[in-house]
Amino acid sequence: MNSTTNRLLAGLNRVGPIPTGLVVITWTLLLPKLIPVPVADYGMFLSVAERLRAGDTLYVEVFENKDPLFHYSLAASTYLGSFGPWILQIVWVLLAGVAAFKLAGELGLPVRSSVLAGFALTPLIMTGVSFFAGSSHMPAVTIVLWSLVTAMRGYAVSTGILIALLGFFKLVMLPLGVIVLVAAAWYRRSWSWGIRSAIAGVATGAFIAAVMAVRGELLAYLESLVSNVEYSQAAGGGGGTLAAIQDHLTRVLNTGNLVALWTSLALLLLVFALIRKASAGETPADKQSWLAAVMFVFLAYALVAIALTGLWGHHGLILKPVAVVSLLLFMSSAPAVVKTAQTIALPALLAITYLLAGLPAPAAYLDPLLFARANVNLQFVTPTETQLILDSGEPTTYARVGDGDDRGHAMGLREWTLACPRFGQSIWESETILQSTMDCLPGANVILITDDVQRTDAYPLWNNFLDQLDTLVEEEYECSSGDGGRVCRRLGT
């Protein structure tokens, strides 16, 4: 014990009291912010996790358009209890910090700077304006950072495995992993390294696909990818036109994301300027040049992905690997006072971090702290939608008709059978998808219709769907209203 204590004290002494204090303050602010509150998208993710634990087949018996490993990991975390998803969020951000810490070491930063960058500055960047607890982008950002670590250290097999995992966590970010693989093989002048990495990735991907095939999910997942493209284009005003591309970009690149983007770009350009002044042939400079070049390619792809598929501000999380790495590159190529994170340089580093985080309002960190107790209690409260279904009678088949603001309705409904895989509908859904939901609704003895289901003149297909729904429940169901919507139970059941 004394030996462990001595090593810990020696490590803290190397870091120094001020960086250590900043790490403590950062995590004091972040722990409440990382509590996932069961609303909107995260509420839907939580409902999918609950249905998976009830034994439903993903994409077949329960549908949500995120990638499989994201849903599996969230479902697995719920085995840890009500705090499991919170622990999962902490782990993802912490792992991103560890990856940044290791990248900092690869770039020649001392321990003091590496600890500050990895465990204070990186978590702040990760949880900036585009962040929400439970986001499906967060695991992918962490995996991308780790793929850079393994690639820089020459671990071909590990890099390939991480790239495969990336594809099944967040497919739209898979090209970032491919960029890492190709760039690392080129940097090492070893295509055999790249081939070994690719083989490891293909083997891992094949194994995951085989498991999904055995579970009966693979074909449905592949079909979901097509519907994802249709969904993103319909929500963005249609595809293939300059107006649609502009719409996607403006939806995602709000003021905060634009500030983070331009700050990242400015740092990368500054890094190249500083590298030119460094001594030629030094390994750190070689690594810096390579990593900075990779970040430019990352940035180019991220903008293309946003232009084609981006819908909401949190899709700006695809820019986070560039933001984190650009800060590390700047610190490693800047004068010694910055590189060693001297006290005089800390205000500037914190200011840059604030820009890379997208200028989040102080309330983004203070409000979760103030409401931490309430948010913790929400992990144990039965959602209002769930209560409506439970109050309707004995467990049977059920369906949910509602917009994306799910409050985790499936929590507590494992004894019930989900009749319609899609329990969240969007007003711009295609006629095919809406009709498939309409066709399966008669198979539900209980139908929950949430308060946010409203007609809108801009979407006649949606209005037609609601007309059919009203006809169905008026003829075959008895409805009662409550907090969150109305629940309709089939007559005689």
N, C-alpha and C positions, 0 to 999 in steps of 0.2 A: 504493500500500500504506500509506504514512504517513497519507494522508487517511482511509482506511478505519479504520486503527488509532485515529486521533484521534477519529473519530466514535464508535467502540466505547467508548473510554475516557470520552468525554463522557457517553455514555448510562449507563455503569456508575456514573459519579459522580452522576448525577441520581437513580439508584435507591438508591445507598448500599450499603455493604459488608454490612450485616446482612441486608436483603432478598435481596441477591445470594447471600449464603451460604445462606440458607434455600432458595432455588431449587436451588442445587447439591446440598444435602443431600437435598432432596425427590427429585430425579431419581436420586441415588445409591441411594436406597431403592427407588424405583419401577422402575428398569430391570430388576432381577431379578424383581420381582413381575409384570412384564408378559410374562415368558417363558411362552408357552402350553404347558402340559404335556399330551401326548396321552393323556388319560384322559376317561372319562365323556362328557359332551355334546361337549366340544371334540374328543375322539377321533372322534366321529361326524361332526362338521363336517369334520375333516381327511380322513376317508375319502370323504366326498362330493366334496371338492375333488379328490382323486386320481381318482375315477371320472369327474368332469367332464373332467379332463385326458386321461383314457383315451378320451374321446369319447362318454360316455353322455349321454342326454337327461335333464335334471333333471325330477323328479316322474314320469317315465315309466319310464326304465331304472334310475334310482337315486332313492330317495325319502328325503327328510328334511323335516320340516314347517316349517322356517324359510323366510323369504321369499327371492326369487331373487337380488337384488343382494348380499345378505349372502354367499350361497354363491359367486356369481361373483367377488366381491372377494377372498375367501379363496383361491379357486382361482388367481386372477391373481397373488396374492402369492407363491404357491409357485414361480412362474417365476423369482423372485429367489433361489431356493435354499432350503436348510433353514431359514435365518434369516428368510425372507420373511414368514411369519406373525407373527414377533416384531416385525419392522419395522412391519408393518401395525398391530399393537396400539399401538406407540409413536406412530405417526402419528395414530391416532384420539384418543388422550389429549392429544397435543400440539395438535392442531387444536381440541379443546375448550378448551384453555388459551388459544389465540389468540383464539377467539371470546369467552371471558370477558374477556380483555384489552381487546378492542374494545368490548364492552358497558360495561366500567368507564369507558372514555374517553367513551362516549356519556352516561354518568351523571355526568360531571364529575369523576371521580377523577383525581388527578395521576399522572404516569408511575410514580412510586415505588409507589403503592398499586396501580395497574393491573398492574404487573409481578408484585408479590407475590401479588395475587389470581389472576391468570391462570396463572402458571407455578409456583406453590407450593401455594396453598390449593385451587384448583380441581382439580388432579390428585389431591390427597389426598382430596378429597370423592368424586371419581369412582371411586377405587379403595378405597372403604371396605368395610364388612362384606358388602354385597350383590354385590361385584365378583368375577368370576373371569376370568382371561385367556382371551380368545376368545369372550366373551359376545356374543350376537347383539343385545343392547340397546345396547352401547357405540357403534356407528356411529350409531344413531338418536338417542342423547342428544347426540352431537356435532352432528348435523344440525339438531336442534331449536334448539340454542344459536346456530348460524349463521343459522337462519331469523329469529331475534329480531334479530340484528345487521343483516341486510339489510332487514328490515321497519322498524327504527328509522331506518335511513339512507335509506329511501324507494326502495329498489331493487325495483320490483314484479316484473320478470321473474325476477330472481335468487331472490326469495322463492318464486315459483311453482314454479320448477325444483327448489328444495330440498324443497318440500313433496311434489312428485311422487316424488323420490328417497326421501324418508322413507317413503312408502307401500310402496315395493318393497324397502326395507331392513327395516322393522318395521311391518307393517300396523297392529298394535294401537296404535301411537303416532302414526298418521296424524292422528287428531283433534286432537292438539296443534298440528300444522302448520295445520290448518284454523282453529283458534282464533286463531293468530297472524295469519293472513290477514284474518279478519273484524275482529279487534280493531284491526289496523293501518289498515284502511280506515275504520273508525269514528273512530279517533284523528285521522286526517288529514281527516276529513269529505269523503272523496273515494272514492265508490263506483267511479269510473272506474279508480282505482288498484287497487282490489280486483278489478275485472273483468279488467284487464290481467294481474294476478298469476294469477288463476284460469285465464285462457286459456293462459298460459305453462305452468302446472302440468298442465292437461289435455293440451296438446300433447306435453309431455315424457312423461307417463304413456302416451299413445297410442303414442308412438314405442317405448317400452320394451315395451309389450304387443305391438306389431307384431313386434318382434325375437323375442319369446318365441313368438309364433304361427308365425313362420317356422321356428324351431327345434323346433316341435311340442310346446311346453311349456305354452302358455297355458291350454288347457282343463283339463289335468291339474292345473295350479296352482290354478285356480278350484275344482276338485273337492277339492283338498287343504284349502282354507279351511273347507269343510264338515266334513271329518274332524277339523280342528283344534278346532272347536267341540265336537264329540262327545268328542274326547280330553280336553279341559280339564274338561268336565263329568263324564266318567266318573272321571277321576283325583281330582276334587274331591268325589266322593260323590254325583254326580247334579246336575242343574240345576233352576232354577226354585223352589227352596225356601229358606226362611230358614236352615235348617241348612246347606245347600250354600254359601250366601253367607258364612256365618260360617266355614265350613271354609276357603274360599278366603282370606278375610282373615287368619285365624290362621296359615295356612301361610306367607304372605308377610310379614305384619307381626310379625316376631319382635322381640325387645328392641331390637336395633340399628336396624332400620328404623323402629320406633316412636319411638325417640329422635330419629332424623333427621327424621321427620315432624313431631313436636311442636316441635322446634327451628326448623324452617323456618316453621311456623305462628306461633310466638312472634316470630320476626324480622319477618315480614310485618306483624303487628299493631303491633309497635314502630315499624316504618317509617311506618305511617299516623299514629301518634301524633307522631312527629318531624316529619313533613311538615306537620302542622297548625301547628306552631310556626314553620315556615319562612315567609319572606315570600311573600305571595300573588302569583301571576302569573309567577314565575320559571320559565324553561324546564326546568331540571333537576328542579324539583319536579313539573312537569307530566309529564315523562317517568317520574319515579319513581312517581307515582300510577297512571299507565297500566300500567307494567310490573308493579307490585304487584297490580293488579286482574287482569291476565292470569295471574299466578302463582296467584291464588286459583282461577281457572277451571281452570288446569292441575291443581291439587291435587284439585279436585272430580272431574275426569275420571279422573285416575290412580286414585283410590279406587274409582270405579265399575269401571274396567278390572280392578283387582285383585279386586274382589268377584265379578266374573263369570268371570274366566279365570285368576286367579293360582294358582300351584301351588307354587313354590319361593321360597326367600328371595331368590335373585338377580333375581326378577321385581320386586323393590323398586327396581331401577335406573330404573324409569319415574318415580320421584320425584326423580331426580338433577337434572334441569333446574331444578326448584323450589328445591332445596337450594343450587345454585350461584348462582342469581339472587337468592335471598333474602339471601345473604351480601353480594353486590355492592350490593344496595339498602340494606342496613344500613350498610355502609361509606360509601356516598355521602350518607346522610342523618344520620349520627352527627356528634358534635362534631369539630372540626378535628383533634384529636389522633388520632382513629381514621381520619378521612377521609384524612389524610396519612400514615397508617401509621407514626406515630412509635414509637420503640423502646419507650416505656412502654406502648403499646397492643398490642404484638405478642403478649404472653402471652394476652391476652383474645381476640384474633383467632384464635390457634392453638387455644385451648380451644373456641371456637365451631365452628371447622373440625372438630375432633375429634368434637363432638356431631353435626354434619351428616354426618360420615362413618359414623356409627352406632356409635361407641365401639369401633373395631377393636382387638383385642388387639395388643400390641407384636409378638408372634410373627408376626402377619400380614405384617409388613414385614421382620422379622429372619430368619425361617425361609427365605424366598426368597433372602435375601442369603447365608445360610449354605450353602444347597443350590444356589446358582446354577450352580456347575460341573457338578453332577449333572444339573440341568435342561437345561443347554446340551447335555450329552452325549446326552440323550434325543432330541434333534432328529436325531441321526445313527444311533441304534440301531434295528435292525429289530424291530418289535413282536412279542411272543411269538405272538399270533394269526396274524400274517403268516407267521411261520416255520413254524407248524404246516401251513399251506396249502402253502407252498413245498416242504416236506419230503414232501408227499404224492405228488409226481410231476410230470409235465409239465403246463404250463399248459393249462387247459380251462375249462369252466364251473364256477362255484362259487356257493354261497349261505352266508350266515351266519345262525345262529339264536342270539340273545343278547339280554340286557337292555341298558339304556342305557349300560353301562360299556364303551364301545368304546375300544380302545387305539390307534386309528388303523390298523385291520387292513388297510385297502386300500393302504397305503403299500407300494409295491414290487410291486403286482399289476396293473399296467397291461396286461400281456400276457394276463391272465385275463379272462374274460367273466362279469359278474355276472348270475346267472340270476334272482334274486328282488330286485326294487327295494328292498324293505324289509329292511334288514339289521340292524335293531334292533327288538325287540318289547317291549311292556310287558304286564304281567300283566293289566291291565284293558282291553286292546284289545277291540274289538267282535268278535262272531263273524264278521262279514263280512270284516274285515281279516285276522283269523287264518286264515280259510279261504282267502283269496286267496293268502296265503303258503304254506299247505299245498299248494294246487293247483300252485304253480310249483316247489316243491322237487324233484319228480321230474325236472325239467329240468336240475338241477345234477349234474354228475359228482362234485363234491366238496362236502360239507356240513360246515361248521364249527359245532360246538355248544359254546358257551362254558360255563365253570364256573358262572356265575351263573344258569344256566337250572335252576330248581328248582320243584317243585310246591308249591302253597299251597292250603289248604282253602277260603280265602275267594273263590277265583276258579275255579269249575268249568270255565268255557269254556277257560281257560288249560290246565288239567289235561287236558282232552280234546284240545287241540292237541298237547300233549306225548305223549299216548298214540298219536296218529296218527303223530307223528314217530318214536317208538320202533319202531312197526310197520314203517314205511318203511325205516329204516336196518337193521333186523334182517334184512329180507327181501332187500334189494337192495345193501347196502353192507357194506364191511369197515371197522371203526373201530379207531383207536388213540388212546390218551390221551397228553397231553403237558402242558407248562406253559401254562395258560390254558384248557384244555378238551380236547375230543376231535375229531378230524377223521375223517370217514367218506368213503371213496372208492368209487364204484360198482364192483362186481365186473366185472372184464374190461376196465377202462379204464386 
